[in-house]
Amino acid sequence: MALIPSIFGGRRSNVFFDPFSQDLWDSTFESGLIPFSSHRETSAFAAARIDWKETPEAHVFTADLPGLKKDEVKVEVEEDQVLQISGERNKEQEEKTDKWHRLERSSGKFQRRFRLPENAKMDQIKATMENGVLKVTVPKEPENKPEVKSIDISG
């Protein structure tokens, strides 16, 4: 765990950075109104599941976004080390003559926000999308290891 400064209630405090802490993650969505579907079915897409792993060199976010094109997804960086991934899948156009038997694919907007640790290189973030899988790589600053100096023992 890394120690990062945070701002809570207008005052600065040091908190331990925990990438799995729910209070550092933010997830919002707006579901499209789809006939014959429950809120749970609609929100399945809107809640967009995203994996976050840390390697020695980077933080890597992977999101399954089936059916979306890269121009339907936004990756943005906000102040205070926040990475935001958002997008929208529109519902299929309905014709007056169409008769739906089942409507299970979800639609709607999604937005996920992640507070990145202090060692993230915010100006070197890269994103790729292939076959409906978005991959965002956030390089890390090298870890500052304390210098150890050997002291000769005399006598």
C-alpha positions as CSV (number, residue, x, y, z in Angstrom):
1,M,0.0,0.0,0.0
2,A,1.2,3.5,-0.8
3,L,0.6,6.6,1.3
4,I,-1.2,9.3,-0.7
5,P,-2.4,12.7,0.3
6,S,-6.2,13.2,-0.1
7,I,-8.6,16.0,0.5
8,F,-11.7,15.1,2.7
9,G,-14.0,17.8,3.9
10,G,-11.7,20.6,2.8
11,R,-8.7,19.6,4.9
12,R,-5.7,17.6,3.7
13,S,-4.9,14.3,5.3
14,N,-2.8,11.3,4.5
15,V,-4.6,8.0,3.8
16,F,-3.4,4.7,2.7
17,F,-4.1,4.0,-1.0
18,D,-6.1,0.9,-1.4
19,P,-7.2,0.3,-5.0
20,F,-10.0,-2.0,-3.8
21,S,-11.5,0.5,-1.4
22,Q,-15.1,1.3,-2.5
23,D,-14.7,4.9,-1.3
24,L,-12.1,5.6,-4.0
25,W,-14.1,4.1,-6.8
26,D,-17.1,5.9,-8.3
27,S,-19.5,4.4,-10.7
28,T,-22.6,6.0,-12.2
29,F,-25.0,5.2,-15.0
30,E,-28.1,6.2,-16.8
31,S,-30.2,3.3,-18.2
32,G,-32.1,3.6,-21.4
33,L,-35.8,2.7,-21.0
34,I,-36.3,-0.5,-22.9
35,P,-39.7,-2.2,-23.1
36,F,-40.0,-5.7,-21.4
37,S,-36.7,-5.4,-19.5
38,S,-36.0,-5.0,-15.9
39,H,-33.7,-2.4,-14.4
40,R,-31.2,-5.2,-13.5
41,E,-31.0,-6.3,-17.2
42,T,-30.5,-2.7,-18.4
43,S,-27.9,-1.9,-15.8
44,A,-25.8,-4.9,-16.7
45,F,-24.1,-2.9,-19.4
46,A,-24.3,0.4,-17.6
47,A,-22.3,-0.8,-14.7
48,A,-19.4,-1.8,-17.0
49,R,-17.1,-4.2,-15.2
50,I,-13.5,-3.1,-15.2
51,D,-10.4,-5.0,-14.0
52,W,-7.5,-3.0,-12.4
53,K,-4.1,-4.7,-12.0
54,E,-0.8,-3.3,-11.0
55,T,2.4,-4.5,-12.5
56,P,5.9,-3.3,-11.6
57,E,5.8,-0.8,-14.5
58,A,2.1,0.3,-14.7
59,H,-1.5,0.2,-13.6
60,V,-3.6,-1.6,-16.3
61,F,-7.3,-1.3,-16.6
62,T,-9.2,-3.7,-18.8
63,A,-12.9,-3.3,-19.6
64,D,-15.2,-5.6,-21.6
65,L,-17.3,-3.4,-23.8
66,P,-18.8,-5.8,-26.4
67,G,-20.5,-4.1,-29.4
68,L,-18.9,-0.7,-28.7
69,K,-16.6,1.1,-31.1
70,K,-13.7,3.2,-29.9
71,D,-15.5,6.4,-30.9
72,E,-18.3,5.5,-28.5
73,V,-16.0,5.3,-25.5
74,K,-14.1,8.1,-23.7
75,V,-11.0,7.9,-21.5
76,E,-10.3,11.1,-19.7
77,V,-8.0,12.3,-16.9
78,E,-9.3,14.7,-14.3
79,E,-7.4,16.8,-11.8
80,D,-6.5,15.0,-8.5
81,Q,-5.3,11.8,-10.2
82,V,-8.7,10.6,-11.4
83,L,-9.1,8.4,-14.5
84,Q,-12.6,8.4,-16.0
85,I,-13.9,5.8,-18.5
86,S,-17.3,6.4,-20.0
87,G,-19.5,5.5,-22.9
88,E,-22.9,4.8,-24.2
89,R,-24.7,2.0,-26.1
90,N,-27.8,3.2,-27.8
91,K,-30.8,0.9,-27.9
92,E,-31.8,-0.5,-31.3
93,Q,-34.2,1.5,-33.4
94,E,-37.8,0.2,-33.2
95,E,-40.1,0.1,-36.2
96,K,-43.9,0.2,-35.8
97,T,-44.0,-3.2,-37.5
98,D,-41.4,-4.9,-35.3
99,K,-42.6,-7.5,-32.8
100,W,-40.1,-8.1,-30.1
101,H,-40.0,-11.6,-28.5
102,R,-37.1,-11.1,-26.3
103,L,-34.9,-8.1,-25.5
104,E,-31.9,-9.0,-23.4
105,R,-29.1,-6.9,-24.7
106,S,-28.6,-3.8,-22.5
107,S,-28.2,-0.2,-23.4
108,G,-27.4,3.0,-21.6
109,K,-24.6,5.2,-20.4
110,F,-21.8,4.2,-18.1
111,Q,-19.1,6.0,-16.3
112,R,-16.4,4.6,-14.0
113,R,-13.9,6.8,-12.1
114,F,-10.7,5.6,-10.4
115,R,-8.5,7.6,-8.1
116,L,-4.9,6.8,-9.2
117,P,-2.0,6.6,-6.8
118,E,0.6,9.3,-6.6
119,N,3.1,7.4,-8.6
120,A,1.0,7.4,-11.8
121,K,2.5,9.2,-14.8
122,M,-0.6,11.1,-15.8
123,D,0.9,12.5,-19.0
124,Q,1.8,9.1,-20.4
125,I,-1.5,7.2,-20.3
126,K,-2.3,5.0,-23.3
127,A,-5.5,3.4,-24.3
128,T,-6.3,0.7,-27.0
129,M,-9.5,-1.0,-28.0
130,E,-9.6,-4.3,-29.8
131,N,-12.6,-6.7,-30.3
132,G,-14.7,-4.8,-27.7
133,V,-12.0,-4.9,-25.0
134,L,-10.6,-1.5,-23.8
135,K,-7.2,-1.5,-22.2
136,V,-5.9,1.6,-20.5
137,T,-2.2,1.6,-19.3
138,V,-1.0,4.1,-16.8
139,P,2.8,4.0,-16.4
140,K,4.2,4.3,-12.9
141,E,7.1,6.4,-11.6
142,P,10.0,4.2,-10.6
143,E,9.9,3.3,-6.9
144,N,12.4,5.4,-4.8
145,K,14.4,2.9,-2.9
146,P,16.3,4.2,0.1
147,E,20.0,4.3,-0.5
148,V,21.8,2.0,1.8
149,K,25.4,2.8,2.6
150,S,27.6,0.3,4.3
151,I,29.6,1.7,7.3
152,D,33.0,0.2,8.0
153,I,33.5,-0.9,11.5
154,S,36.8,0.0,12.9
155,G,38.6,-1.5,15.9
